[in-house]
Structure formats: structure tokens, C-alpha cells
Amino acid sequence: MDIANSTVFITGANRGLGLAFAREARRRGAAKIYAGMRNTAGFNEPDIIPVRIDVTDKASIAAARLAADTTLLVNNAGIAELIEGPLSGDVEEQSQRLFDVNYHGVVRVTQAFEPILSAQPQAAIINVLSDIVWLPRPILTPYAASKAAAWSYTNQLRFHLREKGIQVLGLHVGFVDTDLTNGIDVPKASPQDVASQTYDALAAGKSEIMADRGTTVLKSTLSAEVPGYITPPEGVI
């Protein structure tokens, strides 16, 4: 699916990767761009329409369905928090918060927009995932679990929607240089580059995109006797 002349709805689009998706869609000639965000106050981007949406609130999501001409849904909204590790006393509490946004949020928005997408002659969904599903980082345990759940959901969704002709693309990427990763001293991908690569993959009809070298290396180890989620390759962690 090509972005040109499409109508794009992006969650979590007020900044970071979501805003990069919106700007890149504009650059590629999208007919209309809806930027979903919890608070639209102060948002001012030419030719990008702010829409209030909270992915944890079904009423908010239902109201956002006024964007009934959407042909491409980008499930980008997400949160992350650090934790001491998988046995931390607050791991369950943090997991509930992160799953509510990173997994259940994707499910809620997708369920709401599926009838809209199914009515279009050509439609697609992009789910923003993470290399964390294949990378042991104990300080990100709840985040990793929520993204692993979102990856599994993406795979089931892709198969389910195939007969309806809706393309489902899973974006896997490591750290992206946004506000979410401020203060973390690791190599980071450019949000503009990630958005561009993802739209290229969508246009090429792909089902997955590995948007940086580390993620590509990790994915390549999955069939190895000792995959990267057991012993990460040198230079990845």
C-alpha cells in the first residue's frame, strides 16, 4: 500500500516517532493525516489534523472513529518504564499499566477501526513493536512482556485480516531518539529514518520491517541453537 493519497490515522502522534510518521506521510502526499493524542492543546502542524484519543478509554476511541475515511491505521501509542528486574515487588503493578497501553490499547483501537478499514478498497495497519521481544533487558521486563503480547496479536491479526485484503505490518525497532529514551546512553535510530523505512516496507507489501541493525541481527538469531533472547549477540546489548 502506498501512502500517497491515503488517509492516515496515527496514535501517539503529538511527538517522537508518531509525529515523524505524520510528517513523513505529509511529505509522501497523504490526502489526510489524523494525529491522535491525549491532549490536542498547542498542537500546530500544517496539514495534520489533531484528534483527541486515549487508547485506554473506549469512549475516547469511539469518538475518534469520526475519522471514518481512514485507510491506514498506525498503532504507535506506547509507554515505557524502568524497573529493578523481573522479581521486583512492583512488577505486577507496572505490567498492568504498560499492558493497558501497549497491548490492550492496540487491541481496542484496532477493533474500533477495523470496520472502517474493511469498507475501504485498500487498507493497512502498522503496529509499532520492539526488538525487546527478542532481547533480555531485565530493567524493561514489563515493557518487554507488553510488546511481546503486541507482537503475538499482530501475527494473529495479520492472518485473520488476510481474506479482507487488509495489510498488517509489524515494525520492530530498538531505541529510537525520542523523548521516551532521553537519558539512556545507547545507540538510537532516527525517528524520521524509521518512519521512512516503514512506509517503504508498506509500499513493498511486506509484513515485517526491522528498522535498525541491532534488530536485524537479533531476528536473524531466532533459528540458531542459542538464539539472541538467550545469549544476545556481541554489540547488541
C-alpha positions as CSV (number, residue, x, y, z in Angstrom):
1,M,0.0,0.0,0.0
2,D,1.3,3.4,-1.0
3,I,1.0,6.4,1.4
4,A,0.2,8.8,-1.5
5,N,-3.5,9.9,-1.4
6,S,-4.2,7.7,1.6
7,T,-5.9,8.8,4.8
8,V,-3.7,8.1,7.8
9,F,-4.6,7.9,11.5
10,I,-1.7,7.7,13.9
11,T,-2.0,7.2,17.7
12,G,0.5,8.9,19.9
13,A,1.3,11.4,17.2
14,N,2.0,14.6,19.2
15,R,5.7,13.9,19.4
16,G,8.5,11.4,18.8
17,L,8.0,8.6,16.4
18,G,4.3,9.2,16.0
19,L,4.9,12.8,14.8
20,A,7.7,11.5,12.5
21,F,5.1,9.2,10.9
22,A,2.7,12.1,10.5
23,R,5.3,14.3,8.9
24,E,6.6,11.6,6.6
25,A,3.0,10.8,5.5
26,R,2.6,14.5,4.6
27,R,5.9,14.5,2.7
28,R,4.8,11.5,0.7
29,G,1.5,13.1,-0.3
30,A,-1.1,11.6,2.0
31,A,-4.6,13.0,1.3
32,K,-5.3,13.5,5.0
33,I,-3.5,12.9,8.2
34,Y,-5.1,12.5,11.6
35,A,-2.7,12.8,14.6
36,G,-4.2,11.1,17.6
37,M,-3.1,12.3,21.0
38,R,-4.5,12.6,24.6
39,N,-4.2,16.4,24.7
40,T,-4.6,18.4,21.5
41,A,-3.9,21.8,23.1
42,G,-0.9,23.6,21.5
43,F,-0.5,21.1,18.6
44,N,0.1,23.1,15.4
45,E,1.4,21.2,12.4
46,P,0.4,22.3,8.9
47,D,-2.0,19.9,7.1
48,I,-2.1,17.5,10.1
49,I,-5.4,17.2,12.0
50,P,-5.1,16.7,15.8
51,V,-7.7,14.2,17.2
52,R,-8.2,13.6,20.9
53,I,-7.8,9.9,21.7
54,D,-6.8,8.0,24.8
55,V,-6.1,4.3,23.9
56,T,-7.0,3.3,27.5
57,D,-10.5,4.9,27.2
58,K,-13.1,3.1,24.9
59,A,-15.3,6.2,24.8
60,S,-12.4,8.3,23.6
61,I,-11.6,5.7,20.9
62,A,-15.2,5.6,19.8
63,A,-15.3,9.4,19.4
64,A,-12.1,9.2,17.3
65,R,-13.9,6.9,14.9
66,L,-15.3,10.1,13.3
67,A,-12.2,9.8,11.2
68,A,-14.3,7.4,9.1
69,D,-12.2,7.8,5.9
70,T,-9.1,6.3,7.4
71,T,-7.3,3.8,5.1
72,L,-4.1,3.4,7.2
73,L,-4.0,2.9,10.9
74,V,-0.7,3.3,12.7
75,N,-0.8,1.9,16.3
76,N,2.1,3.9,17.7
77,A,1.0,5.0,21.2
78,G,3.1,3.4,23.9
79,I,4.7,3.9,27.2
80,A,7.8,2.5,28.9
81,E,9.2,2.5,32.4
82,L,12.3,1.1,34.1
83,I,12.2,-1.5,36.9
84,E,14.7,-3.3,39.1
85,G,14.0,-6.6,37.4
86,P,11.5,-9.4,36.8
87,L,11.3,-10.1,40.6
88,S,10.7,-6.5,41.6
89,G,7.9,-6.0,44.1
90,D,6.1,-3.6,41.7
91,V,6.4,-5.7,38.6
92,E,2.7,-6.7,38.5
93,E,1.5,-3.1,39.1
94,Q,3.8,-1.8,36.4
95,S,2.8,-4.6,34.0
96,Q,-0.8,-3.7,34.3
97,R,-0.1,0.0,33.4
98,L,2.1,-0.9,30.4
99,F,-0.2,-3.7,29.1
100,D,-3.2,-1.3,29.3
101,V,-1.5,1.0,26.8
102,N,1.0,-1.2,24.8
103,Y,-1.2,-4.2,24.3
104,H,-4.8,-3.6,25.2
105,G,-4.6,-0.1,23.6
106,V,-3.6,-1.7,20.3
107,V,-6.4,-4.2,20.6
108,R,-9.0,-1.5,21.4
109,V,-8.1,0.9,18.6
110,T,-7.8,-1.9,16.1
111,Q,-11.2,-3.3,17.0
112,A,-12.7,0.2,16.7
113,F,-11.2,0.9,13.3
114,E,-11.4,-2.5,11.6
115,P,-15.0,-1.9,10.2
116,I,-13.7,1.4,8.7
117,L,-10.7,-0.2,7.1
118,S,-12.7,-3.2,5.9
119,A,-15.0,-0.8,4.0
120,Q,-12.1,0.6,2.0
121,P,-10.9,-0.8,-1.3
122,Q,-7.3,-0.7,0.0
123,A,-6.3,-0.5,3.7
124,A,-3.5,-1.3,6.1
125,I,-2.4,-1.4,9.7
126,I,1.1,-0.7,11.1
127,N,1.8,-1.8,14.6
128,V,4.8,-0.3,16.3
129,L,6.6,-3.2,18.1
130,S,10.2,-3.5,19.5
131,D,13.3,-5.6,19.4
132,I,12.8,-6.1,23.2
133,V,10.7,-9.1,22.3
134,W,13.9,-10.9,21.5
135,L,16.3,-9.1,23.8
136,P,16.8,-9.8,27.6
137,R,16.8,-6.4,29.4
138,P,15.6,-7.1,32.9
139,I,15.1,-3.4,33.7
140,L,12.5,-3.4,30.9
141,T,10.7,-6.6,32.0
142,P,7.0,-5.3,31.9
143,Y,7.7,-3.3,28.7
144,A,9.1,-6.4,27.0
145,A,6.2,-8.5,28.0
146,S,3.7,-6.0,26.8
147,K,5.5,-5.7,23.4
148,A,5.7,-9.5,23.1
149,A,2.0,-9.6,23.6
150,A,1.5,-6.9,20.9
151,W,3.8,-8.9,18.5
152,S,1.7,-12.0,19.0
153,Y,-1.5,-10.1,18.5
154,T,-0.1,-8.6,15.3
155,N,0.7,-12.0,13.9
156,Q,-2.8,-13.3,14.7
157,L,-4.4,-10.1,13.3
158,R,-2.4,-10.3,10.0
159,F,-3.6,-13.9,9.4
160,H,-7.2,-13.0,10.4
161,L,-7.4,-10.0,8.1
162,R,-5.7,-11.5,5.1
163,E,-9.0,-12.5,3.4
164,K,-10.3,-8.9,3.8
165,G,-7.3,-7.6,2.0
166,I,-6.0,-5.5,4.9
167,Q,-2.2,-5.4,5.0
168,V,-0.8,-5.7,8.5
169,L,2.8,-4.6,9.0
170,G,4.8,-5.2,12.2
171,L,7.5,-2.6,12.9
172,H,10.4,-3.9,15.0
173,V,13.0,-1.4,16.2
174,G,15.3,-0.8,19.1
175,F,15.8,2.5,20.9
176,V,14.6,5.5,18.9
177,D,15.9,9.0,19.5
178,T,12.8,10.5,21.1
179,D,11.7,12.0,24.5
180,L,10.9,8.4,25.6
181,T,14.6,7.5,25.5
182,N,16.1,10.7,26.9
183,G,18.9,9.9,29.3
184,I,19.5,6.4,28.1
185,D,23.1,6.2,26.7
186,V,22.7,3.6,23.9
187,P,22.7,3.8,20.1
188,K,19.4,5.2,18.8
189,A,17.7,5.2,15.5
190,S,16.4,8.4,13.9
191,P,12.6,8.6,14.1
192,Q,12.5,10.1,10.6
193,D,14.5,7.2,9.2
194,V,12.3,4.6,11.0
195,A,9.1,6.2,9.6
196,S,10.6,6.3,6.1
197,Q,11.8,2.7,6.2
198,T,8.4,1.6,7.5
199,Y,6.4,3.3,4.7
200,D,8.8,1.9,2.2
201,A,8.1,-1.6,3.6
202,L,4.4,-1.0,3.5
203,A,4.6,0.1,-0.2
204,A,6.6,-3.1,-1.0
205,G,3.9,-5.3,0.5
206,K,6.0,-6.5,3.4
207,S,4.6,-8.0,6.7
208,E,7.5,-7.0,8.9
209,I,10.3,-4.4,9.0
210,M,13.5,-4.5,11.1
211,A,14.3,-0.8,11.2
212,D,17.8,-0.9,12.6
213,R,20.9,-3.1,12.5
214,G,20.6,-4.4,16.1
215,T,17.0,-5.6,15.5
216,T,18.0,-7.2,12.2
217,V,20.8,-9.1,13.9
218,L,18.5,-10.3,16.8
219,K,15.9,-11.5,14.4
220,S,18.5,-13.5,12.4
221,T,19.4,-15.5,15.5
222,L,15.9,-16.9,16.2
223,S,16.6,-20.2,14.4
224,A,20.1,-20.5,16.0
225,E,20.9,-23.2,18.6
226,V,21.5,-20.4,21.0
227,P,19.2,-17.5,19.9
228,G,19.7,-13.9,20.9
229,Y,17.0,-14.0,23.6
230,I,19.2,-16.4,25.5
231,T,22.6,-15.1,24.7
232,P,22.5,-11.7,22.9
233,P,25.0,-11.2,20.1
234,E,28.0,-9.1,20.9
235,G,27.4,-5.4,20.5
236,V,23.6,-5.7,20.7
237,I,23.2,-5.4,24.5
